[in-house]
Amino acid sequence: MTASLVSPVLVGRQAEFAALDGALERALAGEPTTVVVGGEAGVGKSRLVHELSMRAGEAGARVLIGGCVEFGGEGIPFGPLVEVLRSLGSELGIDELGERLGPARGEIARLFPELQADEELRSSDEGASRVPELVLGLISRLAAERPLVLVFEDVQWADRSTLDLIALLVRGLSGSALLICTVRFDELHRAHPFRRMAGRWDQQRSVQRLELERLDVEDVSAQIQAILDQRPAGELVELVFERSEGIPLFVEELLGAVRDGRINQDYLPPSLRDVLLARVDLLSEHAQHVLRVASAAGQWAPEGLLSIAAGVPEDSLYASLREIVEHQLLVVDPAGRGYAFRHALARAAVYEDLLPGERARLHRAYAEALEQDPALAGPGIGVPAMLAHHWVAAHNLPKALAASVRAGDAVAAASAPAEAQRHYELALELWSGVPDAQALAGRTYDELLDDAAHAAWHAGAADRALALFDQALAEIGSVDDGGRLALLLAEKARLMIDLGRDQAANVELERAVKLLPEAPSREGAKVLASLARAMLLSEDFGRATEAAERALHMAEAVGAVEQACDARLTIGHALAHRGDAEAGLRLERAGRDDAKRGGFAWTAMRGYVNLSDTLLMLGRFDEVLATADEGGTFAEQSGLSRTAGAFLRGNRVEALMRSGRWDADALPR
């Protein structure tokens, strides 16, 4: 191998690049493909993917790149997705992006506020986040109009919501689309969810895995020659290879240190950390201070926030930043987020070199600045999550508890239930050590348990959710007036129904109804609507009607619109099964249409499913197909295609089978 034949980036990587290029060719030909590029830090994953991205752009593909950002040991909810949306917004314009999203705009605006939707399909607490399904629809539409390369970098830091999105994209990509994920497999513990996900992909033809190994001595020699533009001495090659252990980034840093005189060629430091800190030592005292402050900010340090935390005059700050950038320790984000370390290993080296008290002081400075002016956070990271991270690192437990609760609320509203669960459970963990915890949290301990239970449920951690519900029920005990306890029991019962434990769930629902106060309430409407649905599942149509009528009366009395729609759907379905089909269909259509007008997506989808069930029972197959097709479009637009939409597709298939239609055009979409 010679430097004249290959760039430093591709030294020793021709085979891997050829594999990536082949995946790109398949995607350009309309065959959706996923490539997982693995390797330890510094081995060249990002540079290899960057080369491929340039090739894709030259071929006319749209390239969207989002990086997973570590923040306090956890990923930022939907971090790479927000970055991708921001790139799309810059390319297309916010208005056009909003048009591309269609009815999904409202839900996505929770992650990307620049969309500023006036109307949205409301999220119900009935099930998990709809964001992954909505994003899949957007990506599919983009790939249909133009080849698309979607890159998610540093997936080892991905939050659970982003991992769910990646899993859905791998299964559901269509059109000319290439999904690339870079990951440090050596940093994934055995139980890490991405490791389990990737293991399941091994049998899929559309998924390819590339593992970048360290360079051998010949490749290191070629890399040195490409960098120095001359054949290196054998002694230098042996020394650099020994110290770098074949990691390209380390080779580059060692050579840079030798060339700029930071270290003597006769003595090369034993670790990359020492080499990076040697570069830091060349900075002025003021620049070193700014760099240390930046290391405590996280992956990105917004300029205004960094200025306040560093406590230096503006002129001195810019002089220091210019010096740091010139030494290639920080880079400027073109999207305006501020400054970031050129490589995560550099940030880790500087941060780990801080004294413990120095770290706590810097995190406190960041937290205090953000509390004074939240706008300093800049785009892309929620202020509550930043505050929670910094107050925990500053060892201020009261502030950390309050910020963790707010962070949980914020990411729950942004459809990231797994991250909400993490924040709520941290607050629960801190509770006993914080005086006046209830005042700081803005809720009681049992209410926080309830929040954590719902977040765990929607994140797919059903057993954990049940345990949290039980703890909340035990916490309330018998001191409650009945309404709160009844609602908790009904919520637990709904989860049990999802798990197939119908009989046990019905017992809890019966107990909940008995605890309800006589006066109408939203809690009462929810409990009765839940009981009515459970009775409908048990085909006890008489009791279902009775409970639904009580729910409807109570919902109308207190203005609970969604519960009123839900009750009408139940009454209509029960009526149809009891022999009054036309009256039942009228109520089902009314419930569905009212739910759509109100923006209650889950309830509207229940209306489509129930209506198609009733029509199927009546043998009105053409109407089943029309309802399923209309409902399928609504499901795709509202992010419910792979959940409630699956029931519609099942009814469509049955209608086709029973009507004897087997032609290709009639098959379900």
HELIX and SHEET records of a PDB file:
HELIX    1   1 ALA A    3  LEU A    5  5                                   3    
HELIX    2   2 PRO A    8  LEU A   10  5                                   3    
HELIX    3   3 GLN A   14  LEU A   28  1                                  15    
HELIX    4   4 LYS A   45  GLU A   58  1                                  14    
HELIX    5   5 GLY A   79  LEU A   92  1                                  14    
HELIX    6   6 ILE A   94  LEU A  101  1                                   8    
HELIX    7   7 GLY A  102  ALA A  104  5                                   3    
HELIX    8   8 ARG A  105  ALA A  109  1                                   5    
HELIX    9   9 PRO A  113  LEU A  115  5                                   3    
HELIX   10  10 VAL A  131  GLU A  145  1                                  15    
HELIX   11  11 VAL A  155  TRP A  157  5                                   3    
HELIX   12  12 ARG A  160  GLY A  172  1                                  13    
HELIX   13  13 PHE A  185  GLU A  187  5                                   3    
HELIX   14  14 PRO A  193  TRP A  201  1                                   9    
HELIX   15  15 VAL A  217  LEU A  228  1                                  12    
HELIX   16  16 GLY A  234  SER A  244  1                                  11    
HELIX   17  17 PRO A  248  ARG A  259  1                                  12    
HELIX   18  18 LEU A  272  ASP A  281  1                                  10    
HELIX   19  19 GLU A  285  SER A  295  1                                  11    
HELIX   20  20 GLU A  303  ALA A  310  1                                   8    
HELIX   21  21 GLU A  314  GLU A  326  1                                  13    
HELIX   22  22 ALA A  344  GLU A  352  1                                   9    
HELIX   23  23 PRO A  356  GLN A  372  1                                  17    
HELIX   24  24 PRO A  374  ALA A  377  5                                   4    
HELIX   25  25 VAL A  383  ALA A  393  1                                  11    
HELIX   26  26 LEU A  397  ALA A  413  1                                  17    
HELIX   27  27 PRO A  417  TRP A  431  1                                  15    
HELIX   28  28 ALA A  437  ALA A  441  1                                   5    
HELIX   29  29 TYR A  445  HIS A  458  1                                  14    
HELIX   30  30 ALA A  462  ILE A  476  1                                  15    
HELIX   31  31 GLY A  483  ASP A  498  1                                  16    
HELIX   32  32 ASP A  502  LEU A  515  1                                  14    
HELIX   33  33 ARG A  522  LEU A  537  1                                  16    
HELIX   34  34 PHE A  541  VAL A  558  1                                  18    
HELIX   35  35 VAL A  561  HIS A  577  1                                  17    
HELIX   36  36 ALA A  581  GLY A  598  1                                  18    
HELIX   37  37 ALA A  601  MET A  617  1                                  17    
HELIX   38  38 PHE A  621  SER A  638  1                                  18    
HELIX   39  39 ALA A  644  ARG A  658  1                                  15    
HELIX   40  40 ALA A  664  ALA A  666  5                                   3    
SHEET    1   A 5 ARG A  62  GLY A  67  0                                        
SHEET    2   A 5 LEU A 148  GLU A 153  1                                        
SHEET    3   A 5 ALA A 177  VAL A 183  1                                        
SHEET    4   A 5 THR A  33  GLY A  38  1                                        
SHEET    5   A 5 VAL A 207  GLU A 211  1                                        
SHEET    1   B 2 GLU A  70  PHE A  71  0                                        
SHEET    2   B 2 GLU A  74  GLY A  75 -1                                        
SHEET    1   C 3 TRP A 300  ALA A 301  0                                        
SHEET    2   C 3 TYR A 339  PHE A 341 -1                                        
SHEET    3   C 3 LEU A 330  VAL A 332 -1                                        
END                                                                             
